Amino acid sequence: MKENENTSVSTLPVAFSQLRSILIGGSPGEKFQASELLAKCAHGSPEALIEAGNDTIPEIRQTAAWAIGKAQLDSPEARALLQRLADDEDKNVRTKAIYALKTLGGIYVRFPG
């Protein structure tokens, strides 16, 4: 890894924490900008989106699903997360996850039980 790449990876938890705070309590405009930033960093740090998709707050999970679709982040981990989020208890999370799966060319399959 190059030196500047190490810096960006080491600051990822701080940056994600700041984005998370904005997504929870920011104005609609700030939330939109934070969502866009999360999508832009998806390819360099897909683990940030996976972490966001496992958050306890529905708005964060919803944003993660949207960002995965927007960034076209097609990985086994991302698809597994979207499949799980497609059955989330929150309707908005489910909607964004199903949309992201369709964006990636995936099929949402709901298993009984």
MOMOLIN-V849576 format. One line per field, one symbol per residue. psi: psi as a letter, one per 30 degrees, with the letter a starting at -180 (. if undefined). A space follows every 50 residues. Layout:
psi: ???
//
This chain:
psi: klefeeeeeffeeeeeeeeeeefeglleeeeeeeeeeeeegeefiffeee eefglfkeeeeeeeeeeeeefhjjleeeeeeeeeffglfkeeeeeeeeee eeegglkkkkkk.
//
